[in-house]
Amino acid sequence: MIIINGQFQDRIEVTERAVQYGDGCFTTMAFTQGKLQLWPQHLARLQNNCQRLAIEFTNWQALEESACTLIAKAKQASGVIKMLISRGTGGRGYSPLNVSAPTYIVSCHDLPAHYTNWQQQGISLGLSPVKLARQPLLAGIKHLNRLEQVLVKQALDLTEFDDALVCDTNDNIIEASAANVFWLHQDQWFTPSLVESGVSGVMRNAICRFLESKTQAVKEINLKMTVDFNAQEMFICNALMAIVPVTTLSAPGLNRQWTFATNKVAQLQSDLTQFIAMPVQ
């Protein structure tokens, strides 16, 4: 099911800038028992991303109402809502001047079936040969230009790994193929700095807030992926999979493989569920 600008339909103009240039942003969230999970945080991210891209979108209430309409019509109690905002149609070439009002697209989908098993059993990561570009003007934004992630997935499909750890062109650890990453070293949680590249995930930020509330503030750092990388535990996360433990990390190019415990990640999985259900202060 798809709603475009408040109407049930499944077609957009070929001149839409989302199609022509990937000019827009999006967010993907879970819903359960008729309610969007972490909606205030997803809304804040969309608003921030539109502001940074100078997309003058204002139909925030209509966006939420469209999501609620789709959820009410969904056959399942739990699922996925994707919200996409395009700058609009028109303009001369790349220039955003004289573009129509922004277009919004809201769609409903099933939750990936394998996420439950991932959460319970953990996953294997391989070090991706694809590197992310460093561009601070786009860093953190979940924009529509996702060709880097397509290349990461393309390379991943040729391996036996469940997912991939991705670095930037300076070999700094950034994220997984579609998730953020955390690791535990000497009782300190770390996550990569996203100042130069990567996506600032809603679940990533929720986890950081939770750990800070437990006086376990996460350190955001630049760390190069080398043979000297060291961690006791590791997990990846996004708004759909929540927290997924990493059991092994393999870097064939470095001739290294790491094995991780999952005790503290499992505890974090349990504690975070209640924290996410709490209202935003």
Backbone as numpy.savetxt, mean C-alpha at the origin, in Angstrom:
# Nx Ny Nz CAx CAy CAz Cx Cy Cz
-18.65 -4.62 -9.22 -19.49 -3.42 -9.22 -18.62 -2.17 -9.22
-19.01 -1.21 -10.04 -18.22 0.02 -10.18 -19.15 1.23 -10.21
-18.76 2.26 -9.48 -19.46 3.54 -9.52 -18.47 4.59 -10.01
-18.86 5.32 -11.05 -18.03 6.40 -11.60 -18.80 7.70 -11.48
-18.24 8.64 -10.76 -18.89 9.94 -10.54 -20.34 9.79 -10.08
-20.56 8.84 -9.15 -21.87 8.67 -8.54 -22.84 7.78 -9.28
-22.45 7.26 -10.45 -23.34 6.44 -11.26 -22.76 5.04 -11.48
-23.64 4.04 -11.45 -23.19 2.69 -11.79 -22.87 2.63 -13.28
-21.62 2.42 -13.61 -21.18 2.29 -15.00 -19.79 1.67 -15.01
-19.33 1.29 -16.19 -18.01 0.66 -16.28 -17.21 1.19 -17.47
-17.48 2.43 -17.90 -16.76 3.03 -19.01 -16.35 4.46 -18.66
-15.15 4.85 -19.10 -14.69 6.22 -18.94 -14.18 6.73 -20.28
-14.01 8.03 -20.39 -13.51 8.63 -21.62 -12.05 8.22 -21.86
-11.72 7.98 -23.14 -10.33 7.63 -23.45 -9.40 8.81 -23.22
-9.97 10.03 -23.15 -9.15 11.22 -22.89 -8.93 11.45 -21.40
-9.46 10.53 -20.56 -9.25 10.65 -19.11 -7.75 10.59 -18.82
-7.26 11.51 -18.01 -5.82 11.58 -17.77 -5.29 10.39 -16.97
-6.17 9.70 -16.25 -5.75 8.45 -15.61 -5.33 7.43 -16.66
-6.01 7.44 -17.80 -5.69 6.52 -18.89 -4.49 7.02 -19.69
-4.48 8.31 -20.00 -3.44 8.86 -20.88 -2.08 8.96 -20.21
-2.09 9.34 -18.91 -0.80 9.64 -18.25 -0.64 9.02 -16.85
-1.63 8.24 -16.41 -1.56 7.77 -15.04 -1.63 8.92 -14.06
-2.40 9.96 -14.42 -2.45 11.22 -13.68 -3.54 11.16 -12.61
-3.19 10.67 -11.44 -4.15 10.56 -10.36 -3.58 9.75 -9.21
-4.45 9.37 -8.30 -4.03 8.60 -7.13 -5.14 7.65 -6.74
-4.83 6.72 -5.85 -5.85 5.76 -5.42 -5.52 5.22 -4.03
-6.50 4.56 -3.46 -6.29 3.85 -2.21 -7.17 2.61 -2.23
-6.74 1.58 -1.52 -7.46 0.31 -1.47 -7.62 -0.09 -0.02
-8.86 -0.40 0.37 -9.12 -0.68 1.79 -10.03 -1.88 1.94
-9.98 -2.47 3.10 -10.85 -3.60 3.41 -12.14 -3.10 4.04
-13.20 -3.88 3.87 -14.42 -3.65 4.63 -14.87 -4.97 5.26
-15.51 -4.86 6.40 -16.03 -6.04 7.08 -17.28 -5.65 7.85
-18.27 -6.52 7.81 -19.55 -6.27 8.48 -20.12 -4.90 8.11
-19.99 -4.54 6.86 -20.59 -3.31 6.37 -19.82 -2.04 6.66
-18.63 -2.15 7.22 -17.88 -0.95 7.60 -16.50 -0.94 6.95
-16.10 0.25 6.49 -14.76 0.43 5.95 -13.74 0.42 7.08
-12.65 -0.27 6.90 -11.59 -0.29 7.90 -10.62 0.86 7.64
-10.30 1.58 8.70 -9.34 2.68 8.64 -9.74 3.76 7.62
-11.05 3.98 7.48 -11.51 4.97 6.51 -10.94 6.37 6.76
-10.95 6.90 7.99 -10.39 8.24 8.17 -8.95 8.36 7.68
-8.17 7.31 7.88 -6.77 7.34 7.44 -6.67 7.25 5.91
-7.52 6.45 5.29 -7.52 6.38 3.83 -7.96 7.72 3.23
-8.97 8.32 3.84 -9.44 9.63 3.37 -8.33 10.67 3.48
-7.64 10.68 4.62 -6.56 11.65 4.82 -5.46 11.45 3.80
-5.16 10.19 3.46 -4.12 9.93 2.47 -4.55 10.43 1.09
-5.79 10.16 0.70 -6.28 10.64 -0.59 -6.22 12.17 -0.65
-6.63 12.80 0.43 -6.61 14.27 0.45 -5.18 14.80 0.35
-4.28 14.18 1.08 -2.87 14.58 1.02 -2.29 14.36 -0.37
-2.59 13.20 -0.97 -2.06 12.90 -2.29 -2.60 13.85 -3.34
-3.90 14.18 -3.27 -4.48 15.13 -4.21 -3.85 16.52 -4.03
-3.61 16.90 -2.80 -2.99 18.20 -2.55 -1.58 18.24 -3.14
-0.81 17.19 -2.93 0.57 17.17 -3.44 0.61 17.14 -4.96
-0.40 16.52 -5.58 -0.45 16.46 -7.04 -1.23 17.63 -7.64
-1.74 18.51 -6.77 -2.53 19.66 -7.21 -3.77 19.24 -7.99
-4.43 18.18 -7.53 -5.71 17.74 -8.11 -6.81 18.33 -7.24
-7.67 19.14 -7.84 -8.68 19.88 -7.08 -9.95 19.06 -6.93
-9.84 17.99 -6.16 -10.99 17.11 -5.89 -11.66 17.53 -4.60
-13.00 17.60 -4.61 -13.74 18.06 -3.42 -14.90 17.14 -3.04
-15.20 16.12 -3.86 -16.40 15.30 -3.61 -16.12 14.16 -2.63
-15.61 14.52 -1.47 -15.21 13.50 -0.51 -16.41 12.76 0.07
-17.50 13.46 0.32 -18.69 12.80 0.87 -19.28 11.83 -0.16
-19.31 12.26 -1.43 -19.83 11.39 -2.49 -18.96 10.15 -2.64
-17.68 10.29 -2.43 -16.75 9.16 -2.51 -17.10 8.12 -1.44
-17.30 8.59 -0.22 -17.66 7.67 0.87 -19.03 7.05 0.63
-19.99 7.86 0.18 -21.34 7.34 -0.07 -21.33 6.27 -1.16
-20.51 6.45 -2.17 -20.40 5.44 -3.22 -19.86 4.13 -2.67
-18.86 4.22 -1.78 -18.31 3.02 -1.15 -19.38 2.32 -0.32
-20.15 3.08 0.45 -21.20 2.49 1.29 -22.28 1.82 0.44
-22.59 2.43 -0.71 -23.57 1.84 -1.62 -23.09 0.50 -2.14
-21.84 0.42 -2.54 -21.30 -0.83 -3.04 -21.25 -1.91 -1.95
-20.88 -1.50 -0.75 -20.83 -2.47 0.36 -22.22 -3.03 0.64
-23.23 -2.15 0.61 -24.60 -2.59 0.88 -25.08 -3.59 -0.17
-24.59 -3.47 -1.39 -25.00 -4.36 -2.46 -24.12 -5.59 -2.58
-23.01 -5.62 -1.84 -22.09 -6.75 -1.92 -22.72 -8.01 -1.35
-22.37 -9.14 -1.94 -22.91 -10.42 -1.48 -22.12 -10.97 -0.30
-20.91 -10.46 -0.10 -20.07 -10.97 0.97 -19.99 -9.97 2.12
-19.71 -10.48 3.32 -19.62 -9.62 4.51 -18.30 -8.86 4.55
-17.29 -9.41 3.91 -15.97 -8.77 3.88 -15.49 -8.69 2.45
-14.70 -7.66 2.18 -14.20 -7.49 0.83 -13.28 -6.30 0.71
-13.16 -5.79 -0.50 -12.21 -4.72 -0.81 -12.93 -3.59 -1.54
-12.65 -2.37 -1.12 -13.10 -1.18 -1.83 -11.87 -0.44 -2.35
-11.88 -0.15 -3.65 -10.81 0.64 -4.26 -11.38 1.98 -4.69
-10.70 3.05 -4.32 -11.09 4.41 -4.71 -9.98 5.02 -5.56
-10.34 5.48 -6.75 -9.37 6.05 -7.68 -9.84 7.44 -8.09
-8.93 8.38 -8.06 -9.23 9.76 -8.46 -8.32 10.13 -9.63
-8.93 10.48 -10.75 -8.21 10.96 -11.92 -8.33 12.48 -11.99
-7.31 13.13 -12.50 -7.35 14.59 -12.60 -8.53 15.06 -13.46
-8.96 14.25 -14.40 -10.06 14.62 -15.28 -9.70 14.36 -16.72
-10.41 15.01 -17.65 -10.15 14.84 -19.07 -9.61 16.13 -19.67
-8.86 15.98 -20.76 -8.41 17.15 -21.49 -7.00 17.59 -21.15
-6.75 18.87 -21.40 -5.40 19.39 -21.24 -4.63 19.24 -22.54
-3.55 19.97 -22.67 -2.73 19.91 -23.88 -1.48 19.11 -23.58
-1.43 17.87 -24.10 -0.30 17.02 -23.80 -0.21 16.75 -22.30
0.98 16.86 -21.76 1.16 16.60 -20.34 0.58 17.71 -19.46
0.44 18.90 -19.99 0.01 20.04 -19.18 -1.37 19.81 -18.58
-1.53 20.08 -17.28 -2.83 19.92 -16.64 -3.73 21.16 -16.77
-3.31 22.13 -17.53 -4.15 23.32 -17.73 -5.39 22.96 -18.54
-6.52 23.59 -18.20 -7.78 23.42 -18.93 -8.30 21.99 -18.88
-8.09 21.33 -17.77 -8.60 19.98 -17.56 -9.98 20.06 -16.92
-10.86 19.10 -17.24 -12.20 19.07 -16.65 -12.12 18.77 -15.16
-13.27 18.75 -14.51 -13.32 18.39 -13.09 -12.83 16.97 -12.90
-12.21 16.65 -11.75 -11.70 15.30 -11.51 -12.79 14.24 -11.59
-12.38 13.06 -11.95 -13.25 11.89 -12.03 -12.92 10.95 -10.87
-13.96 10.39 -10.23 -13.68 9.40 -9.20 -14.34 8.08 -9.56
-13.63 7.01 -9.26 -14.07 5.65 -9.55 -13.98 4.83 -8.27
-15.08 4.21 -7.90 -15.11 3.36 -6.70 -15.55 1.97 -7.12
-14.79 0.96 -6.75 -15.11 -0.40 -7.15 -15.01 -1.36 -5.96
-15.72 -2.48 -6.08 -15.79 -3.49 -5.01 -15.20 -4.80 -5.51
-14.41 -5.46 -4.65 -13.71 -6.68 -5.06 -13.66 -7.67 -3.88
-13.30 -8.91 -4.20 -13.08 -9.91 -3.16 -11.71 -9.71 -2.52
-11.59 -10.09 -1.26 -10.29 -10.12 -0.61 -9.45 -11.23 -1.22
-8.15 -11.00 -1.44 -7.29 -12.08 -1.94 -7.35 -13.29 -1.02
-7.67 -14.44 -1.59 -7.92 -15.64 -0.78 -6.69 -16.12 -0.03
-5.49 -15.85 -0.58 -4.28 -16.40 0.03 -3.79 -15.60 1.24
-4.36 -14.43 1.50 -3.85 -13.60 2.59 -4.02 -14.27 3.95
-5.11 -14.99 4.15 -5.32 -15.65 5.45 -4.21 -16.66 5.72
-3.87 -17.45 4.71 -2.79 -18.42 4.88 -1.45 -17.72 5.11
-1.22 -16.63 4.39 0.00 -15.85 4.61 0.10 -15.38 6.05
-1.00 -14.86 6.57 -1.00 -14.35 7.94 -0.67 -15.44 8.96
-1.14 -16.64 8.69 -0.97 -17.74 9.63 0.37 -18.46 9.47
0.81 -18.64 8.23 1.99 -19.45 7.96 3.25 -18.64 7.70
3.09 -17.37 7.35 4.24 -16.56 6.98 4.62 -16.78 5.53
5.56 -15.99 5.03 5.93 -16.05 3.62 7.45 -16.01 3.45
7.87 -16.35 2.23 9.27 -16.22 1.84 9.42 -15.00 0.95
10.48 -14.23 1.17 10.79 -13.08 0.35 12.06 -13.35 -0.44
12.08 -12.86 -1.67 13.30 -12.84 -2.46 13.68 -11.40 -2.73
14.94 -11.13 -2.89 15.39 -9.77 -3.19 15.16 -9.49 -4.67
14.35 -8.48 -4.97 13.99 -8.19 -6.36 15.18 -7.60 -7.12
15.36 -8.00 -8.39 16.38 -7.38 -9.24 15.94 -6.01 -9.76
14.66 -5.69 -9.58 14.13 -4.41 -10.05 14.33 -3.36 -8.96
14.87 -2.21 -9.32 15.12 -1.14 -8.36 14.12 0.01 -8.58
13.75 0.67 -7.49 12.82 1.80 -7.55 13.59 3.10 -7.76
13.04 3.96 -8.61 13.64 5.29 -8.82 13.45 6.16 -7.59
14.36 7.10 -7.41 14.29 8.04 -6.30 13.73 9.37 -6.82
12.53 9.73 -6.35 11.88 10.97 -6.78 11.09 11.54 -5.59
11.68 12.45 -4.85 11.03 12.97 -3.64 9.69 13.65 -3.89
9.46 14.19 -5.11 8.18 14.84 -5.38 7.03 13.84 -5.42
7.33 12.59 -5.67 6.30 11.54 -5.73 6.41 10.54 -4.58
7.48 10.61 -3.81 7.70 9.64 -2.74 6.55 9.65 -1.74
6.09 8.46 -1.38 5.02 8.32 -0.41 3.64 8.27 -1.03
3.46 8.88 -2.21 2.14 8.98 -2.83 1.77 7.65 -3.50
0.50 7.26 -3.34 0.01 6.09 -4.05 -0.62 6.58 -5.36
0.24 6.99 -6.28 -0.21 7.55 -7.55 -0.48 6.42 -8.54
-1.00 6.78 -9.72 -1.42 5.79 -10.70 -0.30 5.30 -11.59
0.90 5.84 -11.46 2.04 5.37 -12.24 2.71 4.21 -11.52
2.28 2.99 -11.81 2.74 1.83 -11.06 3.51 0.85 -11.94
4.15 1.36 -12.98 4.91 0.47 -13.85 6.08 -0.19 -13.13
6.67 0.49 -12.16 7.76 -0.14 -11.41 7.26 -1.39 -10.70
6.05 -1.29 -10.11 5.49 -2.45 -9.41 5.13 -3.56 -10.40
4.68 -3.19 -11.59 4.41 -4.20 -12.62 5.69 -4.97 -12.95
6.80 -4.25 -13.08 8.08 -4.90 -13.38 8.53 -5.78 -12.22
8.29 -5.32 -10.99 8.64 -6.12 -9.81 7.85 -7.43 -9.81
6.54 -7.33 -10.06 5.70 -8.54 -10.09 6.09 -9.45 -11.24
6.44 -8.87 -12.36 6.85 -9.65 -13.52 8.08 -10.48 -13.19
9.04 -9.87 -12.54 10.24 -10.60 -12.13 9.92 -11.63 -11.05
9.03 -11.27 -10.12 8.65 -12.18 -9.04 7.99 -13.44 -9.59
7.18 -13.29 -10.63 6.46 -14.43 -11.21 7.40 -15.49 -11.77
8.65 -15.14 -11.99 9.63 -16.09 -12.50 10.35 -16.85 -11.39
9.98 -16.57 -10.15 10.63 -17.20 -8.99 9.64 -18.05 -8.22
10.13 -18.68 -7.16 9.27 -19.48 -6.28 8.94 -18.72 -4.99
9.38 -17.47 -4.89 9.13 -16.70 -3.67 7.68 -16.22 -3.61
7.20 -15.98 -2.39 5.84 -15.46 -2.22 5.77 -13.98 -2.57
6.80 -13.24 -2.21 6.83 -11.81 -2.49 8.29 -11.38 -2.62
8.48 -10.09 -2.89 9.84 -9.60 -3.13 10.14 -8.41 -2.25
11.37 -8.34 -1.75 11.87 -7.16 -1.08 12.50 -6.27 -2.15
12.10 -5.01 -2.17 12.51 -4.10 -3.25 13.36 -2.96 -2.67
14.45 -2.67 -3.35 15.34 -1.57 -2.96 15.25 -0.44 -3.98
15.79 0.72 -3.63 15.88 1.81 -4.59 17.20 1.71 -5.36
17.45 2.68 -6.23 18.65 2.62 -7.06 19.93 2.86 -6.27
19.81 3.24 -4.99 20.97 3.33 -4.11 21.10 2.10 -3.21
20.26 1.08 -3.50 20.25 -0.19 -2.76 19.70 -0.06 -1.34
18.99 1.03 -1.04 18.30 1.15 0.24 17.02 0.30 0.21
16.76 -0.44 1.28 15.52 -1.20 1.40 14.34 -0.22 1.41
13.30 -0.51 0.60 12.15 0.39 0.52 10.85 -0.30 0.91
10.49 -1.41 0.26 9.18 -2.02 0.49 9.14 -3.40 -0.14
7.97 -4.04 -0.06 7.72 -5.27 -0.82 7.02 -4.88 -2.11
6.54 -5.85 -2.88 5.95 -5.54 -4.18 4.69 -4.70 -4.06
3.92 -4.92 -3.00 2.68 -4.15 -2.80 2.41 -3.97 -1.31
3.47 -3.84 -0.54 3.32 -3.75 0.91 4.54 -3.04 1.50
4.36 -2.51 2.69 5.49 -1.95 3.42 6.18 -3.04 4.23
7.37 -2.73 4.75 8.16 -3.74 5.44 8.69 -3.18 6.75
8.73 -4.05 7.76 9.30 -3.74 9.08 10.23 -4.88 9.46
11.24 -4.57 10.28 12.09 -5.62 10.82 12.48 -5.27 12.25
12.76 -6.31 13.02 13.13 -6.16 14.43 14.60 -6.52 14.60
15.35 -5.60 15.22 16.76 -5.84 15.49 17.09 -5.30 16.87
17.58 -6.19 17.74 17.92 -5.83 19.12 16.77 -5.10 19.80
15.57 -5.71 19.70 14.35 -5.22 20.34 13.91 -3.83 19.86
14.37 -3.43 18.70 13.95 -2.15 18.11 13.33 -2.43 16.74
12.12 -1.87 16.53 11.47 -2.01 15.23 11.96 -0.92 14.28
12.21 -1.32 13.04 12.66 -0.41 11.99 11.73 -0.52 10.78
11.63 0.56 10.03 10.96 0.56 8.73 11.70 1.54 7.84
11.71 1.32 6.52 12.48 2.20 5.64 11.94 3.63 5.60
12.84 4.57 5.44 12.46 5.95 5.15 11.87 5.99 3.74
10.79 6.75 3.59 10.13 6.85 2.28 10.21 8.28 1.74
11.28 8.97 2.09 11.46 10.36 1.67 11.79 10.45 0.18
12.44 9.43 -0.36 12.88 9.48 -1.75 12.07 8.60 -2.69
11.47 7.53 -2.16 10.67 6.63 -3.00 9.81 5.75 -2.11
8.92 4.98 -2.76 8.04 4.09 -2.01 6.67 4.68 -1.75
5.79 3.85 -1.18 4.42 4.24 -0.87 4.23 4.26 0.64
3.68 5.35 1.14 3.38 5.46 2.58 2.03 4.82 2.84
2.06 3.58 3.28 0.84 2.80 3.45 0.04 3.18 4.69
-1.28 3.07 4.59 -2.16 3.35 5.72 -1.90 2.37 6.86
-1.71 1.08 6.54 -1.43 0.10 7.59 -0.06 0.36 8.21
0.90 0.73 7.40 2.23 1.08 7.93 2.12 2.17 8.98
1.37 3.21 8.66 1.24 4.33 9.59 0.46 3.94 10.83
-0.54 3.07 10.68 -1.30 2.60 11.84 -0.41 1.79 12.78
0.44 0.96 12.21 1.37 0.16 13.02 2.36 1.06 13.75
2.85 2.09 13.08 3.77 3.02 13.73 3.10 3.71 14.90
1.83 4.13 14.71 1.10 4.77 15.81 0.90 3.81 16.97
0.56 2.56 16.65 0.33 1.58 17.70 1.60 1.33 18.51
2.71 1.10 17.83 3.95 0.83 18.54 4.41 2.04 19.35
4.17 3.23 18.83 4.50 4.43 19.61 3.66 4.51 20.87
2.39 4.10 20.77 1.52 4.12 21.96 1.99 3.13 23.02
2.78 2.15 22.61 3.35 1.16 23.52 4.80 1.48 23.87
5.18 2.74 23.64 6.55 3.22 23.89 7.59 2.37 23.16
7.23 1.94 21.94 8.15 1.18 21.10 8.25 1.89 19.74
8.53 3.18 19.77 8.54 3.98 18.55 9.41 3.34 17.47
8.88 3.31 16.27 9.59 2.73 15.13 10.61 3.74 14.60
11.79 3.26 14.24 12.80 4.12 13.62 12.72 3.99 12.11
12.53 5.12 11.43 12.54 5.15 9.98 13.96 5.47 9.52
14.54 4.55 8.77 15.96 4.70 8.42 16.22 4.37 6.95
17.35 4.83 6.46 17.90 4.37 5.19 18.89 3.26 5.51
18.64 2.08 4.95 19.52 0.94 5.19 19.75 0.20 3.89
21.00 0.07 3.52 21.33 -0.64 2.29 21.23 -2.15 2.51
20.75 -2.84 1.48 20.66 -4.29 1.53 22.02 -4.88 1.19
22.69 -5.42 2.19 24.02 -6.01 2.02 24.06 -7.36 2.73
25.16 -8.03 2.61 25.33 -9.32 3.30 25.30 -9.13 4.81
25.53 -7.90 5.28 25.57 -7.63 6.72 24.20 -7.31 7.31
23.14 -7.30 6.47 21.80 -7.06 7.01 21.49 -8.05 8.12
20.89 -7.55 9.20 20.64 -8.41 10.36 19.29 -8.06 10.97
18.49 -9.08 11.26 17.20 -8.88 11.91 16.77 -10.18 12.56
16.03 -10.05 13.65 15.49 -11.23 14.33 14.13 -11.62 13.76
13.32 -10.61 13.43 12.00 -10.86 12.87 11.71 -9.82 11.79
10.77 -10.16 10.90 10.43 -9.26 9.80 8.98 -9.51 9.41
8.29 -8.45 8.96 6.95 -8.64 8.42 6.68 -7.61 7.34
5.69 -7.92 6.49 5.20 -6.96 5.52 3.75 -6.64 5.87
3.24 -5.53 5.34 1.88 -5.14 5.71 1.26 -4.25 4.65
-0.05 -4.36 4.51 -0.84 -3.35 3.80 -2.26 -3.40 4.34
-3.14 -2.58 3.80 -4.48 -2.44 4.37 -5.35 -3.67 4.16
-4.97 -4.56 3.26 -5.76 -5.76 3.02 -5.20 -6.97 3.75
-3.89 -7.16 3.70 -3.27 -8.32 4.35 -2.99 -8.07 5.83
-3.08 -6.81 6.26 -2.67 -6.43 7.63 -1.20 -6.82 7.82
-0.91 -7.66 8.83 0.47 -8.04 9.11 0.72 -9.48 8.65
1.77 -9.67 7.86 2.16 -11.00 7.37 3.61 -11.26 7.78
3.87 -12.29 8.58 5.25 -12.59 8.98 6.09 -13.03 7.80
7.36 -12.66 7.83 8.33 -13.16 6.86 9.16 -14.22 7.56
9.20 -15.41 6.99 9.97 -16.50 7.62 11.38 -16.60 7.04
11.51 -16.32 5.73 12.84 -16.36 5.12 12.99 -15.21 4.12
14.20 -14.74 3.98 14.57 -13.75 2.98 15.79 -14.27 2.24
15.68 -14.34 0.91 16.78 -14.86 0.09 17.28 -13.77 -0.84
18.60 -13.67 -0.92 19.23 -12.71 -1.83 20.29 -13.46 -2.63
19.88 -14.13 -3.72 20.83 -14.94 -4.49 22.04 -14.14 -4.97
21.83 -12.87 -5.33 22.93 -12.05 -5.80 23.98 -11.79 -4.74
23.53 -11.86 -3.47 24.46 -11.66 -2.35 24.92 -12.99 -1.76
24.35 -14.08 -2.31 24.67 -15.41 -1.79 24.34 -15.52 -0.30
23.17 -14.97 0.08 22.74 -14.99 1.49 21.28 -15.39 1.61
20.97 -16.03 2.72 19.58 -16.31 3.08 19.43 -16.11 4.58
18.36 -15.45 4.98 18.07 -15.19 6.37 16.81 -15.95 6.79
16.80 -16.45 8.02 15.62 -17.09 8.59 15.20 -16.30 9.83
13.91 -16.03 9.95 13.42 -15.17 11.02 12.45 -15.91 11.95
12.49 -15.54 13.22 11.47 -15.98 14.16 10.19 -15.19 13.88
9.08 -15.61 14.49 7.80 -14.94 14.25 7.03 -14.66 15.55
7.67 -14.83 16.69 6.96 -14.70 17.97 6.39 -13.30 18.18
7.22 -12.31 18.05 6.78 -10.94 18.31 5.86 -10.42 17.22
6.06 -10.90 16.00 5.15 -10.52 14.93 3.76 -11.08 15.20
3.70 -12.31 15.68 2.40 -12.92 16.00 1.69 -12.14 17.10
2.42 -11.70 18.10 1.83 -10.91 19.17 1.33 -9.57 18.63
2.12 -8.98 17.74 1.73 -7.71 17.14 0.47 -7.88 16.29
0.35 -8.99 15.58 -0.86 -9.27 14.81 -2.09 -9.23 15.71
-1.99 -9.88 16.85 -3.11 -9.96 17.79 -3.45 -8.59 18.38
-2.42 -7.87 18.83 -2.64 -6.59 19.49 -3.18 -5.53 18.52
-2.74 -5.58 17.28 -3.10 -4.54 16.33 -4.58 -4.59 15.97
-5.17 -5.78 15.96 -6.58 -5.91 15.60 -7.47 -5.03 16.46
-7.25 -5.03 17.76 -8.05 -4.21 18.67 -7.72 -2.74 18.49
-6.48 -2.41 18.25 -6.07 -1.02 18.08 -6.73 -0.39 16.86
-6.81 -1.14 15.75 -7.40 -0.63 14.52 -8.89 -0.35 14.72
-9.53 -1.13 15.56 -10.97 -0.95 15.79 -11.29 0.28 16.63
-10.28 0.86 17.29 -10.51 2.03 18.12 -10.73 3.26 17.27
-11.58 4.21 17.72 -11.79 5.44 16.96 -10.54 6.30 16.93
-10.36 7.06 15.84 -9.22 7.95 15.70 -9.37 9.13 16.65
-8.32 9.46 17.38 -8.35 10.57 18.33 -8.03 11.87 17.60
